[in-house]
Amino acid sequence: MKNIIIIVILFLAPLTARADAIEKLKTFIGATHSAQANFTQVVQDQNGKHIQSAAGVMQFQRPGKFRWTYQQPYEQIIVGDGAKFWLYDKDLNQVTVKKLDAALGNSPAALLAGNNEIERGFVLKNSGNRDGLEWLQATPKGSDSSFSAIYMAFDAQAGLVVMELNDAFGHKTVLRFAGLQRNPRLSAQQFQFTPPAGTDLIGE
């Protein structure tokens, strides 16, 4: 499988400038039921060197349903249908499938797409203002998480605009979002996946 870090992540809603980052996150969990946005993704190594980039469109419907379509540099589709997690790599003609709970764990998707009890899985901390944005740090409580820390940056007008994911190997994935549609009406078919005929199936 190509070494593209696949991050299933969701979008936060616009909120008032006076709310801190933790309040914004909690307001999102309660108020945002679906969303669609464009994204770019950049991966940096432990020295800050750019090693990967990708772009595409994400959609989600809480709880537990999402679709990420990677359009560049490779065509990949990630779907969570509420029960299973599907990863389709067109070039490899391969589909990986797992139980959704096992795939998400203490991941960013669990932080944003799960139920309202976010502090059961994460320690939340306001991280102050940087580059004109208000930052939040979320540290997974579980020892099995792939991430050491997750940072979210909030713009008073646009909600969550940047997310930084730090993994155990010192790599940092930076996601930027644009064109957010909050609570759009999304087709149920967007969150279903049927492997194409002849595709290699790996997993459950």
C-alpha positions as CSV (number, residue, x, y, z in Angstrom):
1,M,0.0,0.0,0.0
2,K,1.3,3.4,-0.9
3,N,2.7,5.3,2.1
4,I,-0.1,7.8,2.3
5,I,-1.3,8.6,5.8
6,I,-5.1,8.3,5.7
7,I,-6.7,10.5,8.3
8,V,-10.5,10.3,8.8
9,I,-11.4,13.7,10.2
10,L,-14.4,15.9,10.5
11,F,-15.1,19.6,10.5
12,L,-16.0,22.0,13.2
13,A,-18.8,24.6,12.9
14,P,-18.4,28.4,13.0
15,L,-18.8,29.8,16.6
16,T,-18.4,33.1,18.4
17,A,-14.9,34.6,18.9
18,R,-15.4,34.6,22.7
19,A,-15.7,30.9,23.0
20,D,-12.5,29.0,23.8
21,A,-11.3,26.0,21.7
22,I,-12.8,23.4,24.1
23,E,-16.1,25.1,24.1
24,K,-16.1,25.3,20.3
25,L,-15.4,21.6,20.1
26,K,-18.2,20.7,22.5
27,T,-20.6,23.0,20.7
28,F,-19.7,21.3,17.4
29,I,-20.3,17.8,18.8
30,G,-23.8,18.9,19.8
31,A,-24.8,20.9,16.8
32,T,-23.1,19.5,13.7
33,H,-24.8,16.4,12.4
34,S,-23.3,16.4,8.9
35,A,-20.7,18.3,6.8
36,Q,-18.8,18.5,3.6
37,A,-15.5,20.2,2.8
38,N,-12.4,20.2,0.6
39,F,-9.1,19.4,2.2
40,T,-5.4,19.4,1.7
41,Q,-3.1,17.1,3.6
42,V,0.7,17.5,4.1
43,V,3.0,15.1,6.0
44,Q,6.3,16.3,7.5
45,D,9.0,14.1,9.0
46,Q,10.6,14.7,12.4
47,N,12.9,17.4,10.9
48,G,9.9,19.3,9.4
49,K,10.7,18.1,5.8
50,H,7.8,17.8,3.5
51,I,7.5,14.1,2.5
52,Q,3.9,13.6,1.3
53,S,0.9,15.6,0.1
54,A,-2.7,14.8,-0.8
55,A,-6.0,16.5,-1.5
56,G,-9.7,15.6,-1.8
57,V,-13.2,15.9,-0.4
58,M,-14.5,14.8,2.9
59,Q,-18.1,14.1,4.0
60,F,-19.5,12.9,7.3
61,Q,-22.7,12.2,9.1
62,R,-22.6,11.7,12.8
63,P,-22.3,9.3,14.5
64,G,-19.8,7.1,12.7
65,K,-20.5,7.6,9.0
66,F,-18.0,9.3,6.8
67,R,-16.5,9.3,3.3
68,W,-13.1,10.7,2.3
69,T,-12.2,10.8,-1.4
70,Y,-8.5,11.3,-2.1
71,Q,-8.2,12.7,-5.6
72,Q,-4.4,13.6,-5.6
73,P,-1.8,12.2,-5.9
74,Y,-3.5,8.7,-5.8
75,E,-7.2,7.8,-6.0
76,Q,-8.3,6.3,-2.7
77,I,-11.7,6.2,-0.9
78,I,-12.3,5.7,2.8
79,V,-15.8,4.9,4.0
80,G,-17.2,4.4,7.4
81,D,-20.7,2.9,7.2
82,G,-21.4,2.9,10.9
83,A,-20.3,-0.7,11.3
84,K,-17.2,-1.2,9.1
85,F,-14.3,0.8,7.9
86,W,-13.4,0.5,4.2
87,L,-10.2,1.7,2.5
88,Y,-10.1,1.3,-1.4
89,D,-6.9,1.9,-3.3
90,K,-7.7,2.0,-7.0
91,D,-4.1,1.7,-8.3
92,L,-3.5,-1.4,-6.1
93,N,-6.9,-2.8,-6.9
94,Q,-7.2,-3.5,-3.2
95,V,-9.8,-3.0,-0.4
96,T,-9.0,-3.2,3.3
97,V,-12.0,-3.7,5.7
98,K,-12.1,-3.6,9.5
99,K,-14.7,-3.3,12.2
100,L,-15.3,0.5,12.6
101,D,-14.6,0.5,16.4
102,A,-11.3,-1.3,15.9
103,A,-10.2,1.0,13.1
104,L,-11.0,4.3,14.8
105,G,-9.8,3.7,18.4
106,N,-8.4,6.9,19.9
107,S,-8.1,8.5,16.5
108,P,-9.2,12.0,15.3
109,A,-12.3,10.4,13.9
110,A,-13.2,9.0,17.3
111,L,-12.6,12.5,18.7
112,L,-14.9,14.3,16.2
113,A,-17.3,11.7,14.7
114,G,-18.2,9.6,17.7
115,N,-20.6,10.2,20.6
116,N,-20.8,13.2,22.8
117,E,-18.5,11.7,25.5
118,I,-15.3,13.0,24.0
119,E,-13.5,13.4,27.3
120,R,-13.7,9.7,28.0
121,G,-11.1,9.1,25.3
122,F,-9.1,12.4,25.3
123,V,-7.6,14.9,27.7
124,L,-8.5,18.4,26.3
125,K,-6.5,21.5,26.9
126,N,-6.6,25.0,25.5
127,S,-3.3,25.9,23.9
128,G,-3.6,29.6,23.5
129,N,-3.3,31.8,20.4
130,R,-0.8,31.3,17.6
131,D,-0.8,32.8,14.1
132,G,-4.1,34.5,14.8
133,L,-5.8,31.2,15.5
134,E,-7.0,29.7,18.8
135,W,-5.5,26.2,19.5
136,L,-6.7,23.1,21.3
137,Q,-4.7,20.1,22.3
138,A,-6.3,16.7,22.5
139,T,-4.2,13.9,24.0
140,P,-5.5,10.3,23.7
141,K,-5.9,8.5,27.0
142,G,-5.5,5.0,25.5
143,S,-2.0,3.6,25.0
144,D,-3.0,2.0,21.7
145,S,-3.5,5.3,19.8
146,S,-1.4,6.0,16.7
147,F,-1.2,9.6,17.8
148,S,0.8,11.3,20.6
149,A,-1.2,14.5,20.3
150,I,-3.8,16.2,18.1
151,Y,-4.0,20.0,17.7
152,M,-6.9,21.9,16.3
153,A,-6.8,25.6,15.2
154,F,-9.9,27.7,15.2
155,D,-10.8,30.8,13.2
156,A,-13.6,32.9,14.7
157,Q,-15.3,33.1,11.3
158,A,-14.6,29.7,9.8
159,G,-14.5,27.3,12.8
160,L,-11.8,24.7,12.5
161,V,-9.4,25.6,9.7
162,V,-6.2,23.6,10.6
163,M,-5.5,20.3,12.3
164,E,-2.1,18.9,13.2
165,L,-1.7,15.2,14.0
166,N,1.6,14.1,15.7
167,D,2.3,10.4,15.6
168,A,4.7,8.1,17.6
169,F,7.4,8.3,14.9
170,G,7.7,12.1,15.1
171,H,5.8,12.7,11.9
172,K,3.3,15.5,11.7
173,T,0.2,15.5,9.4
174,V,-1.3,19.0,8.7
175,L,-4.8,19.2,7.3
176,R,-6.4,22.4,6.0
177,F,-10.1,22.7,5.2
178,A,-12.0,25.0,2.8
179,G,-15.5,25.3,1.4
180,L,-17.3,23.9,4.4
181,Q,-21.0,23.1,4.1
182,R,-22.5,22.5,7.5
183,N,-25.4,20.1,8.0
184,P,-26.0,19.5,4.3
185,R,-28.4,16.8,3.2
186,L,-26.2,13.9,2.2
187,S,-27.3,10.7,0.4
188,A,-27.2,7.5,2.4
189,Q,-25.4,5.9,-0.5
190,Q,-22.4,8.1,0.1
191,F,-21.7,6.1,3.3
192,Q,-22.0,2.7,1.7
193,F,-19.3,0.8,-0.1
194,T,-19.3,-2.3,-2.3
195,P,-15.9,-3.5,-3.4
196,P,-15.5,-3.4,-7.2
197,A,-15.5,-6.8,-9.0
198,G,-12.1,-8.4,-9.0
199,T,-10.7,-6.3,-6.1
200,D,-8.4,-8.0,-3.6
201,L,-10.1,-7.9,-0.2
202,I,-8.0,-7.8,3.0
203,G,-9.4,-8.0,6.5
204,E,-12.7,-9.0,8.0
